[in-house]
């Protein structure tokens, strides 16, 4: 069981955490999320196509 005092614990919001560390973690999360989306699109091409069409329709009907 990990030590609750350890700085490696990502759930612990430490005040000494720098903006750079937070940005690195966020960038890693966004890369993982994009990779998961790409994998899902490859595994379920029909669902991906429907999602693309739905997104395109939303973009066409959006008012600036």
Order of alpha helices (4+ residues) and beta strands (2+ residues): alpha-alpha
